[in-house]
Amino acid sequence: MLLVAFIILNAISLQAIQVNTTEPCFLNFSAGADMWRQCGMGDDYLQTALLGWEWVTGGYFSMVIVGLFSLISYIKYHKAVYPLMILVMFLPVSFFLFPVELMIFIGLFTIALFAALLFFIFHKQTNEFG
């Protein structure tokens, strides 16, 4: 046991791995007037307009919008077929472009669905005079 701890504590690396910074271009305050060019303002105005939103949501902006559309359509029409149609239309594109993020998003929605179902079962169905 002592030998394993000695080996782990004295491990050395012969290679340095360079990791790029993840700071978005619009937070580079030393860029000055070149910030707009570095963010691609002259190339794609829509992407530049959504840069802040995508940075805040972690790149999930399109999935958040589709989730909101499906939630709003369910709240408005009270039919599950409309959100399912929206999500089915979005599924092939999002799985092709963002497979890991989509699975996380689906997992979060599934957990929220089961939490709402459990709340309904335990709170609404157990009220005697409710």
Backbone as CSV, one residue per row, in Angstrom:
resi,resn,N_x,N_y,N_z,CA_x,CA_y,CA_z,C_x,C_y,C_z
1,MET,0.821,-1.192,0.000,0.000,0.000,0.000,0.862,1.251,0.000
2,LEU,1.922,1.212,0.784,2.820,2.347,0.867,3.554,2.566,-0.452
3,LEU,3.875,1.468,-1.131,4.549,1.574,-2.418,3.648,2.212,-3.467
4,VAL,2.365,1.864,-3.473,1.416,2.450,-4.415,1.272,3.944,-4.165
5,ALA,1.166,4.355,-2.909,1.057,5.772,-2.584,2.329,6.516,-2.978
6,PHE,3.488,5.880,-2.809,4.752,6.507,-3.194,4.829,6.696,-4.706
7,ILE,4.365,5.709,-5.460,4.394,5.800,-6.928,3.420,6.869,-7.414
8,ILE,2.223,6.916,-6.852,1.227,7.897,-7.286,1.664,9.313,-6.936
9,LEU,2.236,9.516,-5.764,2.637,10.859,-5.358,3.843,11.372,-6.131
10,ASN,4.668,10.491,-6.647,5.871,10.909,-7.348,5.753,10.754,-8.856
11,ALA,4.548,10.787,-9.385,4.370,10.670,-10.825,4.769,11.980,-11.492
12,ILE,5.472,11.857,-12.600,5.873,13.040,-13.351,5.415,12.888,-14.789
13,SER,5.197,14.000,-15.415,4.758,14.000,-16.798,5.888,14.482,-17.682
14,LEU,6.072,13.815,-18.791,7.112,14.208,-19.730,6.565,15.052,-20.872
15,GLN,5.275,15.289,-20.862,4.664,16.054,-21.940,3.746,17.103,-21.341
16,ALA,3.880,18.326,-21.830,2.989,19.404,-21.399,1.862,19.538,-22.413
17,ILE,0.643,19.529,-21.928,-0.523,19.641,-22.799,-1.026,21.071,-22.734
18,GLN,-1.082,21.715,-23.879,-1.576,23.086,-23.950,-3.091,23.062,-24.095
19,VAL,-3.774,23.782,-23.241,-5.230,23.859,-23.285,-5.600,25.286,-23.666
20,ASN,-6.388,25.415,-24.713,-6.811,26.741,-25.153,-7.791,27.344,-24.159
21,THR,-7.819,28.650,-24.101,-8.777,29.305,-23.218,-10.166,29.211,-23.813
22,THR,-11.144,29.182,-22.942,-12.526,29.087,-23.397,-13.246,30.421,-23.293
23,GLU,-12.505,31.483,-23.187,-13.114,32.800,-23.081,-13.699,33.197,-24.441
24,PRO,-14.957,33.587,-24.487,-15.543,33.984,-25.768,-14.938,35.285,-26.271
25,CYS,-15.081,35.497,-27.560,-14.428,36.651,-28.178,-14.993,37.977,-27.666
26,PHE,-16.246,38.013,-27.268,-16.818,39.287,-26.835,-16.417,39.661,-25.410
27,LEU,-15.707,38.768,-24.718,-15.191,39.108,-23.399,-13.708,39.462,-23.422
28,ASN,-13.136,39.550,-24.615,-11.742,39.946,-24.760,-11.687,41.473,-24.753
29,PHE,-11.481,42.047,-23.580,-11.528,43.501,-23.441,-10.268,44.176,-23.949
30,SER,-9.218,43.420,-24.209,-7.993,44.027,-24.720,-7.985,44.115,-26.242
31,ALA,-9.030,43.621,-26.920,-9.055,43.609,-28.378,-9.383,44.974,-28.961
32,GLY,-10.088,45.795,-28.226,-10.459,47.120,-28.737,-11.483,47.030,-29.847
33,ALA,-11.251,47.779,-30.910,-12.212,47.809,-32.018,-12.165,46.530,-32.849
34,ASP,-11.121,45.730,-32.700,-11.024,44.476,-33.451,-11.932,43.390,-32.902
35,MET,-12.558,43.638,-31.762,-13.423,42.633,-31.155,-14.549,42.251,-32.109
36,TRP,-15.124,43.189,-32.799,-16.243,42.885,-33.690,-15.794,42.010,-34.851
37,ARG,-14.593,42.239,-35.347,-14.075,41.428,-36.441,-13.733,40.025,-35.939
38,GLN,-13.196,39.916,-34.723,-12.856,38.606,-34.176,-14.097,37.772,-33.890
39,CYS,-15.197,38.420,-33.554,-16.443,37.693,-33.296,-17.177,37.334,-34.574
40,GLY,-16.686,37.767,-35.732,-17.326,37.426,-37.000,-18.507,38.305,-37.337
41,MET,-18.501,39.544,-36.894,-19.635,40.432,-37.136,-19.853,40.687,-38.623
42,GLY,-18.797,40.781,-39.403,-18.968,41.033,-40.832,-19.386,39.813,-41.617
43,ASP,-19.219,38.622,-41.070,-19.532,37.390,-41.802,-20.956,36.915,-41.567
44,ASP,-21.327,36.765,-40.301,-22.640,36.206,-39.974,-23.248,37.007,-38.831
45,TYR,-24.201,37.861,-39.163,-24.802,38.738,-38.156,-25.672,37.968,-37.177
46,LEU,-26.361,36.938,-37.660,-27.233,36.155,-36.777,-26.413,35.397,-35.735
47,GLN,-25.320,34.786,-36.158,-24.467,34.079,-35.205,-23.880,35.047,-34.186
48,THR,-23.499,36.233,-34.637,-22.943,37.217,-33.715,-24.001,37.695,-32.727
49,ALA,-25.235,37.843,-33.192,-26.303,38.276,-32.292,-26.609,37.210,-31.245
50,LEU,-26.438,35.944,-31.592,-26.748,34.851,-30.671,-25.552,34.415,-29.837
51,LEU,-24.389,35.031,-30.051,-23.191,34.627,-29.316,-23.381,34.712,-27.806
52,GLY,-23.931,35.793,-27.326,-24.143,35.950,-25.886,-25.094,34.919,-25.325
53,TRP,-26.184,34.673,-26.048,-27.158,33.683,-25.584,-26.553,32.293,-25.562
54,GLU,-25.787,31.954,-26.602,-25.179,30.631,-26.628,-24.110,30.492,-25.554
55,TRP,-23.426,31.577,-25.214,-22.430,31.507,-24.157,-23.119,31.309,-22.800
56,VAL,-24.234,32.003,-22.575,-24.951,31.874,-21.307,-25.563,30.479,-21.166
57,THR,-26.153,29.955,-22.234,-26.810,28.649,-22.157,-25.859,27.502,-22.429
58,GLY,-24.592,27.775,-22.662,-23.623,26.715,-22.880,-23.742,26.044,-24.226
59,GLY,-24.249,26.728,-25.226,-24.389,26.140,-26.554,-25.705,25.422,-26.759
60,TYR,-26.555,25.436,-25.757,-27.844,24.755,-25.846,-28.956,25.677,-26.326
61,PHE,-28.626,26.791,-26.958,-29.640,27.795,-27.279,-30.744,27.215,-28.154
62,SER,-30.384,26.482,-29.214,-31.412,25.941,-30.101,-32.273,24.901,-29.384
63,MET,-31.658,24.109,-28.514,-32.450,23.116,-27.794,-33.346,23.763,-26.743
64,VAL,-32.894,24.848,-26.148,-33.737,25.571,-25.195,-34.936,26.171,-25.920
65,ILE,-34.715,26.732,-27.102,-35.817,27.310,-27.885,-36.829,26.229,-28.265
66,VAL,-36.361,25.085,-28.741,-37.284,24.003,-29.115,-38.018,23.482,-27.884
67,GLY,-37.333,23.391,-26.754,-38.000,22.975,-25.523,-39.075,23.956,-25.100
68,LEU,-38.783,25.247,-25.250,-39.796,26.257,-24.925,-40.978,26.198,-25.887
69,PHE,-40.694,26.011,-27.178,-41.790,25.880,-28.150,-42.677,24.692,-27.818
70,SER,-42.070,23.566,-27.468,-42.885,22.395,-27.148,-43.672,22.610,-25.860
71,LEU,-43.061,23.245,-24.865,-43.768,23.521,-23.617,-44.914,24.501,-23.831
72,ILE,-44.672,25.552,-24.592,-45.721,26.546,-24.863,-46.868,25.923,-25.660
73,SER,-46.532,25.070,-26.641,-47.605,24.436,-27.417,-48.425,23.481,-26.551
74,TYR,-47.788,22.815,-25.608,-48.563,21.944,-24.724,-49.439,22.757,-23.778
75,ILE,-48.910,23.847,-23.249,-49.699,24.688,-22.346,-50.875,25.312,-23.075
76,LYS,-50.665,25.720,-24.318,-51.735,26.395,-25.054,-52.822,25.426,-25.524
77,TYR,-52.412,24.274,-26.109,-53.395,23.383,-26.728,-53.767,22.177,-25.876
78,HIS,-53.039,21.872,-24.817,-53.306,20.737,-23.928,-53.395,19.423,-24.679
79,LYS,-52.608,19.277,-25.718,-52.516,18.027,-26.459,-51.041,17.667,-26.572
80,ALA,-50.713,16.437,-26.281,-49.314,16.020,-26.287,-48.764,15.808,-27.687
81,VAL,-49.649,15.750,-28.685,-49.168,15.459,-30.034,-48.384,16.638,-30.621
82,TYR,-48.721,17.866,-30.282,-48.018,19.024,-30.853,-46.578,19.138,-30.342
83,PRO,-46.327,19.035,-29.043,-44.919,19.033,-28.620,-44.135,17.840,-29.167
84,LEU,-44.786,16.688,-29.259,-44.097,15.529,-29.814,-43.735,15.745,-31.279
85,MET,-44.621,16.375,-32.026,-44.314,16.665,-33.433,-43.152,17.647,-33.540
86,ILE,-43.133,18.662,-32.695,-42.025,19.616,-32.709,-40.719,18.912,-32.372
87,LEU,-40.729,18.090,-31.336,-39.507,17.407,-30.927,-39.061,16.370,-31.948
88,VAL,-39.999,15.682,-32.610,-39.630,14.700,-33.629,-39.031,15.395,-34.851
89,MET,-39.551,16.570,-35.212,-38.961,17.306,-36.330,-37.556,17.794,-35.985
90,PHE,-37.319,18.118,-34.723,-36.019,18.628,-34.307,-35.006,17.517,-34.048
91,LEU,-35.479,16.301,-33.769,-34.615,15.207,-33.341,-33.519,14.834,-34.339
92,PRO,-33.788,14.619,-35.626,-32.692,14.198,-36.522,-31.588,15.244,-36.658
93,VAL,-31.961,16.493,-36.764,-30.963,17.551,-36.915,-30.129,17.680,-35.646
94,SER,-30.794,17.695,-34.509,-30.061,17.893,-33.264,-29.209,16.673,-32.911
95,PHE,-29.671,15.471,-33.223,-28.851,14.300,-32.921,-27.634,14.239,-33.825
96,PHE,-27.782,14.683,-35.068,-26.645,14.683,-35.988,-25.610,15.724,-35.577
97,LEU,-26.075,16.890,-35.133,-25.141,17.968,-34.800,-24.631,17.888,-33.366
98,PHE,-25.517,17.562,-32.409,-25.144,17.567,-30.992,-25.588,16.273,-30.324
99,PRO,-24.946,15.137,-30.547,-25.460,13.887,-29.962,-25.385,13.851,-28.436
100,VAL,-24.281,14.278,-27.848,-24.135,14.206,-26.392,-25.043,15.217,-25.715
101,GLU,-25.064,16.443,-26.244,-25.900,17.480,-25.649,-27.374,17.114,-25.724
102,LEU,-27.789,16.484,-26.829,-29.196,16.087,-26.965,-29.564,15.029,-25.947
103,MET,-28.679,14.081,-25.711,-28.971,13.041,-24.722,-29.075,13.633,-23.318
104,ILE,-28.234,14.610,-23.009,-28.336,15.284,-21.712,-29.652,16.040,-21.617
105,PHE,-30.026,16.724,-22.692,-31.269,17.490,-22.725,-32.480,16.570,-22.575
106,ILE,-32.465,15.438,-23.275,-33.559,14.468,-23.168,-33.610,13.899,-21.748
107,GLY,-32.445,13.649,-21.167,-32.417,13.151,-19.795,-33.008,14.147,-18.815
108,LEU,-32.671,15.429,-18.985,-33.235,16.454,-18.098,-34.749,16.560,-18.257
109,PHE,-35.233,16.516,-19.502,-36.679,16.572,-19.715,-37.367,15.343,-19.134
110,THR,-36.736,14.176,-19.236,-37.320,12.960,-18.692,-37.386,13.030,-17.166
111,ILE,-36.334,13.532,-16.543,-36.334,13.687,-15.090,-37.420,14.670,-14.659
112,ALA,-37.565,15.780,-15.398,-38.616,16.751,-15.071,-40.004,16.133,-15.255
113,LEU,-40.173,15.310,-16.279,-41.457,14.650,-16.512,-41.789,13.683,-15.381
114,PHE,-40.807,12.882,-14.961,-41.050,11.953,-13.866,-41.285,12.682,-12.545
115,ALA,-40.599,13.802,-12.332,-40.824,14.586,-11.112,-42.240,15.149,-11.095
116,ALA,-42.707,15.662,-12.237,-44.072,16.177,-12.307,-45.086,15.059,-12.120
117,LEU,-44.797,13.887,-12.688,-45.700,12.749,-12.537,-45.765,12.291,-11.081
118,LEU,-44.631,12.218,-10.413,-44.629,11.832,-9.002,-45.339,12.866,-8.132
119,PHE,-45.144,14.148,-8.446,-45.860,15.188,-7.715,-47.361,15.026,-7.894
120,PHE,-47.786,14.767,-9.125,-49.208,14.580,-9.393,-49.741,13.367,-8.642
121,ILE,-48.986,12.288,-8.651,-49.448,11.064,-7.980,-49.535,11.260,-6.474
122,PHE,-48.477,11.802,-5.870,-48.455,11.900,-4.414,-49.266,13.068,-3.870
123,HIS,-49.330,14.154,-4.577,-50.014,15.328,-4.045,-51.483,15.377,-4.460
124,LYS,-51.739,15.256,-5.725,-53.118,15.404,-6.208,-53.980,14.183,-5.935
125,GLN,-53.426,12.999,-6.130,-54.241,11.810,-6.006,-54.435,11.349,-4.560
126,THR,-53.643,11.851,-3.641,-53.800,11.438,-2.248,-54.659,12.389,-1.427
127,ASN,-55.088,13.491,-2.010,-55.998,14.394,-1.294,-57.372,13.738,-1.216
128,GLU,-57.906,13.627,-0.030,-59.170,12.940,0.141,-60.346,13.775,-0.357
129,PHE,-60.300,15.075,-0.118,-61.424,15.926,-0.511,-60.965,16.964,-1.530
130,GLY,-60.019,16.614,-2.388,-59.394,17.580,-3.221,-59.970,17.819,-4.532
